[in-house]
């Protein structure tokens, strides 16, 4: 049996920008784009830096000073692995992410 589990740590620096697409009364829909850089610390194969891009839609519904926010995001980024890190027959593919989130925002 061969041990193939390692610790992986990822740090991300990203800038997120948004533009309101639609508004109906106080409710708004915002388009987000977020380019970023990921730094990966991977035990056994070294550290890597990759670039990534996330984008999606946000629905914001205000309730006084509090806003309820729903997010639907998708992203694509480089793999922290190189071809020589994989066993024969392995394939390096870009990392794809999808996320759904909810938040409460407090306006100051």
BAMARBA-818712 format. One record per atom (N, C-alpha, C): residue number from 1; atom name; x, y, z. Coordinates in nm, 2 decimals, always signed. Atoms other than C-alpha are relative to their C-alpha. Last residue first. Example, Ala and Ser with C-alpha at 12.3 -4.5 7.8 and 13.67 -1.06 7.14 Angstrom:
<atoms>
- n,atom,u,v,w
- 2,N,-0.09,-0.11,+0.00
- 2,CA,+1.37,-0.11,+0.71
- 2,C,-0.08,+0.11,+0.08
- 1,N,+0.09,-0.12,+0.00
- 1,CA,+1.23,-0.45,+0.78
- 1,C,+0.09,+0.12,+0.00
</atoms>
This chain:
<atoms>
- n,atom,u,v,w
- 108,N,-0.04,-0.08,-0.10
- 108,CA,-2.23,+5.12,+0.88
- 108,C,-0.04,+0.15,-0.02
- 107,N,-0.04,-0.13,+0.05
- 107,CA,-2.43,+4.89,+0.67
- 107,C,+0.04,+0.08,+0.12
- 106,N,+0.04,-0.12,-0.09
- 106,CA,-2.45,+4.54,+0.82
- 106,C,+0.06,+0.12,-0.06
- 105,N,-0.10,-0.11,+0.00
- 105,CA,-2.43,+4.25,+0.57
- 105,C,-0.06,+0.12,+0.08
- 104,N,+0.07,-0.12,-0.05
- 104,CA,-2.61,+3.92,+0.62
- 104,C,+0.11,+0.11,+0.01
- 103,N,-0.07,-0.09,-0.10
- 103,CA,-2.48,+3.64,+0.41
- 103,C,-0.09,+0.11,+0.05
- 102,N,+0.10,-0.10,-0.05
- 102,CA,-2.59,+3.35,+0.18
- 102,C,+0.08,+0.08,+0.11
- 101,N,-0.02,-0.05,-0.13
- 101,CA,-2.37,+3.13,-0.04
- 101,C,-0.11,+0.10,+0.04
- 100,N,+0.13,-0.06,-0.03
- 100,CA,-2.37,+2.91,-0.34
- 100,C,+0.01,+0.05,+0.14
- 99,N,+0.04,-0.02,-0.14
- 99,CA,-2.04,+2.80,-0.48
- 99,C,-0.13,+0.08,+0.00
- 98,N,+0.13,-0.05,+0.00
- 98,CA,-1.90,+2.64,-0.80
- 98,C,-0.04,+0.02,+0.15
- 97,N,+0.08,-0.01,-0.13
- 97,CA,-1.54,+2.57,-0.85
- 97,C,-0.13,+0.06,-0.03
- 96,N,+0.13,-0.07,+0.01
- 96,CA,-1.33,+2.45,-1.14
- 96,C,-0.07,+0.00,+0.13
- 95,N,+0.09,+0.02,-0.11
- 95,CA,-0.96,+2.36,-1.11
- 95,C,-0.13,+0.08,-0.02
- 94,N,+0.02,-0.13,-0.08
- 94,CA,-0.77,+2.33,-1.43
- 94,C,-0.10,-0.03,+0.11
- 93,N,+0.12,-0.08,+0.04
- 93,CA,-0.67,+1.98,-1.53
- 93,C,-0.01,+0.12,+0.08
- 92,N,+0.02,-0.13,-0.07
- 92,CA,-0.34,+1.79,-1.51
- 92,C,-0.11,+0.07,-0.06
- 91,N,+0.02,-0.12,+0.09
- 91,CA,-0.37,+1.43,-1.63
- 91,C,-0.02,+0.13,+0.09
- 90,N,+0.07,-0.11,-0.07
- 90,CA,-0.25,+1.11,-1.47
- 90,C,+0.00,+0.12,-0.09
- 89,N,+0.14,+0.00,+0.04
- 89,CA,-0.15,+0.82,-1.70
- 89,C,-0.08,+0.11,+0.07
- 88,N,+0.02,+0.03,+0.15
- 88,CA,+0.18,+0.76,-1.53
- 88,C,-0.15,-0.01,-0.03
- 87,N,-0.04,+0.13,+0.05
- 87,CA,+0.16,+0.90,-1.17
- 87,C,-0.02,-0.01,-0.15
- 86,N,+0.10,+0.10,+0.01
- 86,CA,+0.14,+1.28,-1.12
- 86,C,+0.05,-0.14,-0.04
- 85,N,+0.05,+0.03,-0.14
- 85,CA,+0.39,+1.53,-0.99
- 85,C,-0.10,-0.12,+0.00
- 84,N,-0.09,+0.09,-0.07
- 84,CA,+0.57,+1.53,-1.33
- 84,C,-0.03,-0.04,+0.14
- 83,N,+0.01,+0.13,+0.06
- 83,CA,+0.26,+1.67,-1.50
- 83,C,+0.10,-0.10,+0.07
- 82,N,-0.06,+0.00,+0.14
- 82,CA,+0.25,+1.97,-1.27
- 82,C,+0.00,-0.15,-0.04
- 81,N,-0.08,+0.11,+0.03
- 81,CA,+0.02,+2.01,-0.97
- 81,C,+0.06,+0.02,-0.14
- 80,N,-0.12,-0.01,-0.08
- 80,CA,-0.12,+2.33,-0.81
- 80,C,+0.10,-0.12,-0.04
- 79,N,-0.02,+0.11,-0.09
- 79,CA,-0.38,+2.34,-1.09
- 79,C,+0.13,+0.02,+0.08
- 78,N,-0.11,+0.09,+0.04
- 78,CA,-0.46,+2.67,-1.25
- 78,C,+0.01,-0.11,+0.11
- 77,N,-0.14,-0.04,-0.04
- 77,CA,-0.79,+2.84,-1.18
- 77,C,+0.09,-0.11,-0.04
- 76,N,-0.09,+0.09,+0.06
- 76,CA,-1.16,+2.85,-1.28
- 76,C,+0.14,+0.05,+0.03
- 75,N,-0.14,-0.04,+0.01
- 75,CA,-1.45,+2.99,-1.09
- 75,C,+0.08,-0.10,-0.08
- 74,N,-0.08,+0.11,+0.07
- 74,CA,-1.82,+2.99,-1.06
- 74,C,+0.14,+0.05,-0.02
- 73,N,-0.12,-0.03,+0.07
- 73,CA,-2.04,+3.20,-0.82
- 73,C,+0.06,-0.12,-0.07
- 72,N,-0.02,+0.12,+0.09
- 72,CA,-2.40,+3.21,-0.70
- 72,C,+0.13,+0.03,-0.08
- 71,N,-0.11,+0.00,+0.10
- 71,CA,-2.44,+3.45,-0.41
- 71,C,+0.00,-0.13,-0.07
- 70,N,-0.01,+0.13,+0.06
- 70,CA,-2.75,+3.54,-0.19
- 70,C,+0.11,+0.01,-0.11
- 69,N,-0.07,+0.02,+0.13
- 69,CA,-2.73,+3.85,+0.02
- 69,C,+0.01,-0.14,-0.03
- 68,N,-0.01,+0.14,+0.02
- 68,CA,-2.95,+3.98,+0.30
- 68,C,+0.06,-0.02,-0.14
- 67,N,+0.03,+0.06,+0.13
- 67,CA,-2.88,+4.34,+0.38
- 67,C,+0.01,-0.15,+0.00
- 66,N,-0.05,+0.13,+0.03
- 66,CA,-2.90,+4.50,+0.73
- 66,C,-0.04,-0.04,-0.14
- 65,N,-0.15,-0.01,+0.01
- 65,CA,-2.93,+4.87,+0.80
- 65,C,+0.06,-0.14,-0.04
- 64,N,-0.05,-0.10,-0.09
- 64,CA,-3.31,+4.86,+0.72
- 64,C,+0.15,+0.01,-0.02
- 63,N,+0.09,-0.01,-0.11
- 63,CA,-3.39,+4.53,+0.56
- 63,C,+0.05,+0.10,+0.10
- 62,N,-0.02,-0.08,-0.12
- 62,CA,-3.21,+4.53,+0.22
- 62,C,-0.12,-0.01,+0.10
- 61,N,+0.13,-0.04,-0.05
- 61,CA,-3.23,+4.25,-0.03
- 61,C,+0.02,+0.07,+0.13
- 60,N,+0.00,-0.08,-0.12
- 60,CA,-2.92,+4.19,-0.24
- 60,C,-0.13,+0.05,+0.04
- 59,N,+0.13,-0.06,-0.02
- 59,CA,-2.90,+3.92,-0.51
- 59,C,+0.00,+0.06,+0.14
- 58,N,+0.04,-0.03,-0.14
- 58,CA,-2.54,+3.85,-0.61
- 58,C,-0.14,+0.06,+0.00
- 57,N,+0.11,-0.09,-0.02
- 57,CA,-2.43,+3.70,-0.95
- 57,C,-0.03,+0.01,+0.15
- 56,N,+0.13,+0.05,-0.03
- 56,CA,-2.11,+3.53,-1.06
- 56,C,-0.10,+0.11,+0.03
- 55,N,+0.10,-0.10,+0.04
- 55,CA,-1.74,+3.55,-1.13
- 55,C,-0.14,-0.06,+0.04
- 54,N,+0.13,+0.03,-0.05
- 54,CA,-1.42,+3.39,-1.02
- 54,C,-0.10,+0.10,-0.05
- 53,N,+0.10,-0.10,+0.03
- 53,CA,-1.08,+3.39,-1.20
- 53,C,-0.14,-0.05,+0.05
- 52,N,+0.14,+0.05,+0.00
- 52,CA,-0.77,+3.21,-1.09
- 52,C,-0.09,+0.12,-0.03
- 51,N,+0.10,-0.11,+0.02
- 51,CA,-0.39,+3.24,-1.12
- 51,C,-0.14,-0.06,-0.01
- 50,N,+0.08,+0.01,+0.11
- 50,CA,-0.14,+2.99,-0.98
- 50,C,-0.09,+0.12,-0.01
- 49,N,+0.08,-0.11,+0.01
- 49,CA,+0.16,+2.99,-0.74
- 49,C,-0.08,-0.01,-0.13
- 48,N,+0.04,-0.04,+0.14
- 48,CA,+0.32,+2.67,-0.64
- 48,C,-0.09,+0.13,+0.01
- 47,N,+0.10,-0.11,+0.00
- 47,CA,+0.50,+2.54,-0.33
- 47,C,-0.02,+0.05,-0.14
- 46,N,-0.05,-0.14,+0.00
- 46,CA,+0.68,+2.20,-0.30
- 46,C,-0.12,+0.10,-0.01
- 45,N,-0.03,-0.05,+0.14
- 45,CA,+0.60,+1.85,-0.41
- 45,C,+0.03,+0.15,-0.01
- 44,N,-0.06,+0.11,+0.09
- 44,CA,+0.61,+1.65,-0.08
- 44,C,+0.02,+0.05,-0.14
- 43,N,-0.10,+0.08,-0.06
- 43,CA,+0.37,+1.87,+0.13
- 43,C,+0.05,-0.11,-0.10
- 42,N,+0.03,+0.14,+0.01
- 42,CA,+0.19,+2.12,-0.08
- 42,C,+0.11,-0.09,+0.05
- 41,N,-0.11,+0.07,-0.07
- 41,CA,+0.19,+2.49,+0.00
- 41,C,-0.04,-0.15,+0.00
- 40,N,+0.02,+0.13,-0.06
- 40,CA,-0.03,+2.66,-0.26
- 40,C,+0.12,-0.05,+0.07
- 39,N,-0.13,+0.05,-0.04
- 39,CA,-0.04,+3.03,-0.34
- 39,C,-0.02,-0.13,+0.08
- 38,N,+0.00,+0.10,-0.10
- 38,CA,-0.35,+3.14,-0.53
- 38,C,+0.15,-0.05,+0.03
- 37,N,-0.12,+0.08,+0.00
- 37,CA,-0.36,+3.46,-0.73
- 37,C,-0.01,-0.09,+0.12
- 36,N,-0.08,+0.02,-0.12
- 36,CA,-0.69,+3.64,-0.80
- 36,C,+0.13,-0.09,-0.03
- 35,N,-0.12,+0.06,+0.03
- 35,CA,-0.93,+3.78,-1.05
- 35,C,+0.09,-0.02,+0.12
- 34,N,-0.11,+0.00,-0.10
- 34,CA,-1.27,+3.85,-0.91
- 34,C,+0.12,-0.08,-0.05
- 33,N,-0.12,+0.06,+0.06
- 33,CA,-1.57,+3.94,-1.12
- 33,C,+0.11,+0.02,+0.10
- 32,N,-0.13,+0.00,-0.06
- 32,CA,-1.92,+4.01,-0.97
- 32,C,+0.11,-0.06,-0.09
- 31,N,-0.09,+0.09,+0.07
- 31,CA,-2.25,+4.10,-1.14
- 31,C,+0.14,+0.02,+0.07
- 30,N,-0.13,-0.05,+0.03
- 30,CA,-2.50,+4.26,-0.90
- 30,C,+0.08,-0.11,-0.07
- 29,N,-0.08,+0.11,+0.05
- 29,CA,-2.88,+4.21,-0.87
- 29,C,+0.14,+0.06,-0.05
- 28,N,-0.08,-0.02,+0.11
- 28,CA,-3.07,+4.47,-0.66
- 28,C,+0.07,-0.13,-0.04
- 27,N,-0.07,+0.12,+0.04
- 27,CA,-3.36,+4.49,-0.43
- 27,C,+0.08,+0.02,-0.12
- 26,N,-0.13,+0.01,-0.07
- 26,CA,-3.45,+4.83,-0.29
- 26,C,+0.08,-0.12,-0.03
- 25,N,+0.01,-0.05,-0.13
- 25,CA,-3.71,+4.90,-0.56
- 25,C,+0.13,+0.00,+0.07
- 24,N,+0.15,-0.01,-0.01
- 24,CA,-3.64,+4.67,-0.85
- 24,C,-0.03,+0.05,+0.15
- 23,N,+0.05,-0.04,-0.13
- 23,CA,-3.28,+4.70,-0.95
- 23,C,-0.15,+0.01,-0.01
- 22,N,+0.15,-0.03,+0.00
- 22,CA,-3.08,+4.54,-1.23
- 22,C,-0.04,+0.04,+0.14
- 21,N,+0.06,+0.03,+0.13
- 21,CA,-2.72,+4.49,-1.34
- 21,C,-0.15,+0.04,+0.00
- 20,N,+0.14,+0.03,-0.01
- 20,CA,-2.53,+4.65,-1.05
- 20,C,-0.06,-0.02,-0.14
- 19,N,+0.08,-0.10,+0.07
- 19,CA,-2.16,+4.62,-1.11
- 19,C,-0.14,-0.04,+0.01
- 18,N,+0.14,+0.03,+0.04
- 18,CA,-1.91,+4.44,-0.90
- 18,C,-0.07,+0.12,-0.07
- 17,N,+0.07,-0.12,+0.05
- 17,CA,-1.54,+4.42,-0.84
- 17,C,-0.14,-0.04,-0.04
- 16,N,+0.13,+0.03,+0.05
- 16,CA,-1.35,+4.16,-0.63
- 16,C,-0.06,+0.13,-0.04
- 15,N,+0.07,-0.13,+0.01
- 15,CA,-0.97,+4.18,-0.60
- 15,C,-0.14,-0.03,-0.06
- 14,N,+0.09,-0.03,+0.12
- 14,CA,-0.81,+3.86,-0.50
- 14,C,-0.06,+0.14,+0.02
- 13,N,+0.01,-0.14,+0.00
- 13,CA,-0.53,+3.72,-0.28
- 13,C,-0.08,+0.04,-0.12
- 12,N,+0.05,-0.07,+0.12
- 12,CA,-0.57,+3.35,-0.20
- 12,C,+0.00,+0.15,+0.02
- 11,N,+0.03,-0.14,-0.04
- 11,CA,-0.38,+3.13,+0.04
- 11,C,-0.04,+0.07,-0.13
- 10,N,+0.01,-0.10,+0.11
- 10,CA,-0.39,+2.75,-0.01
- 10,C,-0.03,+0.14,+0.06
- 9,N,+0.05,-0.13,-0.05
- 9,CA,-0.27,+2.48,+0.23
- 9,C,+0.00,+0.09,-0.12
- 8,N,+0.00,-0.10,+0.10
- 8,CA,-0.23,+2.11,+0.12
- 8,C,-0.06,+0.13,+0.07
- 7,N,+0.07,-0.12,-0.04
- 7,CA,-0.14,+1.83,+0.36
- 7,C,+0.02,+0.10,-0.11
- 6,N,-0.10,-0.10,-0.04
- 6,CA,-0.05,+1.50,+0.19
- 6,C,-0.09,+0.12,+0.05
- 5,N,+0.07,-0.11,-0.06
- 5,CA,-0.23,+1.17,+0.12
- 5,C,+0.10,+0.10,+0.05
- 4,N,+0.01,-0.11,+0.10
- 4,CA,-0.08,+0.92,-0.12
- 4,C,-0.08,+0.12,+0.05
- 3,N,+0.06,-0.12,-0.06
- 3,CA,+0.06,+0.65,+0.11
- 3,C,-0.01,+0.11,-0.10
- 2,N,-0.08,-0.12,+0.01
- 2,CA,+0.13,+0.34,-0.09
- 2,C,-0.08,+0.12,+0.06
- 1,N,+0.09,-0.12,+0.00
- 1,CA,+0.00,+0.00,+0.00
- 1,C,+0.09,+0.12,+0.00
</atoms>
